[in-house]
Amino acid sequence: MEDINKSVNDAVEHFRKLLLSQIERENNMENAGAPKDFKNMETITIGVCGGDGIGPIITREAMRVMDELLKDEIASGRVVVKNIEGLTIENRMEKNQAVPDDVMEEIKSCDVLLKGPTTTLKGGTLESANVALRKALDLYANVRPVSIPEEGIDWTFFRENTEGEYALGSSGISIPGKLNMDFKVTTESGTRRIARAAFEFAKNNGKTNVAIVTKANILKKTDGRFSEICHEVALDYPGINVDDYYIDIMTANLVNPAIRSSFEVFILPNLYGDIITDEAAQLQGGVGTAGSSNTGDRYAMFEAIHGSAPRKMERGEGEYANPSSIIRALEMLLRHIAFTDKADRLSKALDICLESEKKVVMTGHADGATAAEFTDYLIDTIKSI
C-alpha cells in the first residue's frame, strides 16, 4: 500500500505540472501577435524537410515542381528555399528529441515549411515530430480539403491541431501493475480560434453549412465545451447553418451517398480530425492523393497526410511512391503565401494529369510510373498552361 500511495502522490504532482503548463500555454494564446501579411513581405523563406521513408523521394519531386513555378521569384531573391536536414527517425532517436534542437532552429528561421512524412514510433516516450512541430510553432489549424466533383463532394476539414489527446499523449501516468492514464485538453482560446478559422473560411468561400463533430455526449468537459464555444463563435456568422454530429455517426455519414454531398465545412477536435480525414481522403482516391496544411499566425507547415511507408521502402518500391499528396500540399503552400495564380496553375495541371488525361499512371508498384516520371509529366503540363 505504501508503494501505491507514493505512486498516487507522484501522479498528482505530475498532473499539477501539466495543468500549470497548459494554463501558461492558454495565456500565451490570448496574447498572440498579428498574422503575417505575405503579400507585402519583401522576402519569403520556404523550408523543406524530406523526413524519412518515402519522404525524401516525394519531397524531391515537390521541390522540382516548386522550382518550376517559383523560378522567377527564386532568381530575384523574393523567395528563398532552404533544404533542412536532420528530421530522420535515426537522428531523432540518436538525440532522443522529437525534433532535434538544431533542426528546430532552422525551421524557425523560415516562414513556411514543406515537410515530408516522418516515422512515429509505437510506444516509448519519443514524441511524434508532427506533434512537436505543431506545438512549438503553434500550428493550430490543420486544414484538409477533399474533392470528388463527380459526386458533388467538396469538403474542407478544420482539425484543431495543438490540443486534445495529442498535446499530452506522451505525458500520461502509469501506476505499475494497476493502471495507465492519458490526458486530453481543451482550452477556451484554442477552440475559439479554430472555430473562427473555419467560419471565416466558410464565409469567404460561399459555404453555408458547418458541421461540429465531437463526442460531447460522453466527454462532457472537453468535447462538450468544444461544441459550446463553436456555437458561440457561430453567432457572429448568421448566414451559416450549424449542426452538431457525434464522430461515430459522422464516419458513417461520409460513406452514405444519399447525404454526404450536403456537407461542406467541418470543425473537429484533434484526434477525430486525424481519423476522419483519412477516411475522407480514401474516398477521394487514397491518402496518397491528399495534402494538408498546418497553419498558425506566425508559421505554417504543409505536408502529405500519409505516413513514411516503411513497408514500401522495405520492398524496394520507394521510387514508385505517389508524390501527388505532397504536391497538393505545395498547392496549399502557394495559396498561403499569396501566390494564388501559381497555385491555380498547379491545381489545373494536377487535375489534367490525375483526372482527364492520365497519360502517366502511378500504381505504387513497379507496374506503374515512378514518382519522377509522373513529375516530368506534371511539369510539362504546367508549362503548357
N, C-alpha and C positions, 0 to 999 in steps of 0.2 A: 504493500500500500504506500509505503514511503516513496518508492520509485515512481509510482503513478502520480502522487501529489507533486513531486518535483517536475515531472513531465508536463503536468497541467499548468503549473506556475510558469515554466519556461514558455509554454504555448501562449499563455495570457500576455506575457511580456512581448513575445514576438508579434502578437496581434496588435498590441498597443502601438508598437513602432510602425506597423503597416498603416494603422489608422492615421497617425500623425503625418506620415509621408504622403498619404492620399489627400489629406486636408491641405497640406502645403501645395500639392500639385493643383488642387482646385483653386486655391488662392492665386497661383501663378496664371491660370487661365483667365481669371477675372481681370488681370492687369496686362493682358497680351497687347502687343502693338498692332498697327495697321498692316494689312496685307501689302505685298509688293505690287508695284504697277509696272508690269513687263513692257507695256507699250512705250514707256518713257525712260527705260533703263538704257544707258549707253552700252553696257556690256552684259551679256547673259552667259553664265558659266554652266555648262552641262557636264555633269559627272557620269561616267559609265563604269559599272561594276559587272563583270562577267559572271560572278558567282561560281558554282561548281556543277558537276554532272554535265547535262546538256547546255547549261547556262552560257558558257563561253562560246559555244557553237552558234546558238541562235542570236546571242547578243552581237557577235561579229557581223551577222547578216543585217541586223537592225542598224548597226553603225554604217554599213555601206549605203543603206537607204538614206540615213540621216545626212551623210556626206554629200549625197547627190542633191537632196532637197535644200540643204543649207550651204551649198558650196560658195555662193557669193558672200553670205554673212560670215562664214568662217574665214574666207580670204580677206575680208575687210577688217576683221577683228571684232565685229559686233557680237559674234558668238564664239566662245572658247570651249573646246571639248577636252576634258581631262579623263584619261583612262586610269582608273583606280584599281590597283591590285590588292590582293590580300584578304578577300572575303570568301575564301575557300573553307570547307569544313576542316581540312588538315591544319590550316593556320589558326583557325578559331579554336580547335581542340588543343593545339600546342600551347596557345596563350591563355586558354581557359576563359575566353571572352566571347560573348555573342557577336560583338563587332569589336575587333581589336582597336585600341586607342588611336594608333596612327592612322588606321583606315577611317575611323570616325572623324578625325581631324580633317582629313582630305575631303570627306563627304560634306562636312560643314562649310568648307570653303567654296562650295558650289551653290547654285541657286536651285537647280533641279537635278534629279538622279534618274538615269535609265538603268534598271537593275535586272540581271539575270537571276534565275532560280537559285536558291541556296538550300542545302540539305539541313533538315532539322532532326536531331537525334531523338529516338524514343527513350524516355526515362532520363535519369541523370538530372543534373542541375544546369546544364548549358542551355541558356535561353535561345529561342528562335531569333535568328538575325533580323527577320522582318519585324518581329515584336519589339526588339531592342531599337531598331531604327524608327519605328512609329512613335515610340515613347520619347526617344532622345530628340527627334526632330519635330515632335508634336504634330504628327500627320493624322489629324483626327477624322478625316473624311476619306473612306475607301469607296470610290465610285466605279461601278462596273456596269457598262451598258451591254445589253443583249438585244439583237435584232434578227427577226425572222420575217422579212417583208411579205413573203407569200402566204403567211398565216396571220398577218396583221399584228405581229408582235413587235413592240418597241418598248422595252423595259429599261429602266435605269434604277440601279440599286444603290442606296446610300447606307453603307455599313459603318457604324461607329467603330473607330479604329484603334482607340487607345485605352479602352476600359473593358468592362465585362470580365469574363474568366481569363482572358489573355493577359491582362495587365498584371495579374498576381499569380499567374499559373505556375511559376517556379518558386513561389513563396508560401507554399502550403505548410501544414503542420502534420507531423507524424508522431503518434504515440505507439512505439513498437509493440506488436502483439495485440493491440487494441483497436486503433482506428487511424484513418488518414482523412484530412480535410483540406480542400482547396477553397479559394475565396473568389467572389465576384463583386465588382464595384461599379456603381452608377453615380455620377456626380451631376449636380444641377447644371453647371456651366458646360460640362462635356456633352450632355444630352441636348441642351438648348442650342448649341452651335451646330451639331449635326442635323437637328431638325430644321434650323433656319437655312442651312445649305441646301437641303432637299426642297424646301418650299420655294426658295429663291430660284432654284433650277426649274421647278415646275412653272412658276410664274413667267420666267424669262423664255421658256421654250413652249409655251402654249399647252401645257399639260393641265388637266383638270381633275385628275384622280391621284390621291396619295394614300398608300396603304401602310399602316403602322403594324409591324409584325413582332410579337413578343410571346411570352408565356406568362402573362400577367396574372392569370388565374392561379398559378402555382407559386411563382416567385414574386410575391406581392410587394416587397420593399424595393427591389431593384427594377424588375420589368414593370411593375405597377407604376412606379414613379416615372420611368422612361415614357410610358404611354401618356401619363398625365401631362408631362412637360411638352410632348409633341402636340397635344391638343391645345395647350396654352399658346404655343407658337402659331398654330393654325388659325387662331383668331385674327391674326394680322393679315391673313390671306383669304378674304371672304369668298372669292370666286372659285375656290378649290374644294372639291369633295374629299372628306377624310373618313376612312374606315379602319377599324381595328380587326386584326386577324391573329389567331394563335399560330405559332410556327408549324405545328403538325398539320393543320388543315391547309396552310398555305403551300406546303410541299405537295399536297395533293392537288390543289388548285392549279399549280403551274403545269401539271400534266393533264389537265382537263380541257380538251379542245373547245368545249362549249362556253367556257367563261374566261380562259386565260388571256385572250386578246383585249379584255376590258381593263386590265391592269396597266399602269403607266410608271409610276414612281413609288419606290418602296423605302421605308426607313426601318432599319433593324439594328439591334444591339450586335456586338462584335461576333460572338460565336454563331448565332443564327445566320448572320450575313455571310460568314465564311462558307457555311454548309449549303445554303440555298442558292448562292451564286454559282457554285459548281454544278448544281442541278440545272440551273438555267443555261449555263454555258454548254452543257451536254446536249440540251435541246437544240441549241444553235448549230451544233456540229462537233462538239467536243471542247474540252478545256484548252486544247491547243489553238482554238480559234479566238479566244477571248483575252483582251487586255484589261489592265486595272490601273487606276490612279490612286495615289495616297497623298492627299494634299492637306497642307496647313497654311497658316498665314505667312510663314517665313520660308519654308522649304516645301518641296513636293517630290514624290518618288513614283516612278511609273514602271510597271513590271507585267510579266505574264502571270496568270492566276494559277498555273500549274506548278508542280514541283520540279526537282532536278533530274528525275527519271533515271535513278541509278541502275535499274534493270536493263534499260535500253543501252546504257553505256557498257554494262557487262556483256551484252550480246553483240557489241561492236557495231551498233546501229545509230550511234550518236549523230553522225553526219546526215542521217535521214530524218532527224527531228524537225518538226514543222515550226518555222520561225514566225508564223502568222500572228501568234499571240503577242509576242513582244513587239512586233511591227505595229499591231493595233495599239499597243501601249505607247509607241512612238507617236502615233497619230494624236493620241490624247495629250502627250507632252507638248507637241507643236501647238495645239489649241491653247494649252495652259499658258504658254509664253507668248501668246498673241500672234502667232503665225498661222492664222486661220486659213488663208489661201493655200498654203503649202499642205496643211492638214487635209483640206478638201481634195487636193490633187492625189494625195496618198490614199484617201478613202475611196475615191473613184477608181484608182488603179487596183486596189485590193478587190473591189467588187468585180472588176473585169477579170482579174486573174483567178479569183476563187469561185465566182458565180457564173458569169456569162460565157467567157471564152474557155477557160480551163485548159489551156494549151499545155501546161506543165502540171502534172498531178502528183501530189505527195501522198504516200500511204503510211509513212512512218517506218517503212521497211525497204529492203533492197530492191523490191519490185516497183518502187516508185522513184520520184526525183529526189535528189539531195537538197538540203537547205540552200546551198549555194546556187544550184540550178534554178530553184524557184525564185530566188532573189534576183538572179540575172534577168529572168522573165519579168519580174515586177519592175525593176529599174528601167528596162526597155519600154515598158508600158508607161511609166511615169514620164519618160522623155517624150513620148508621143502625144501626151495630153496637153 
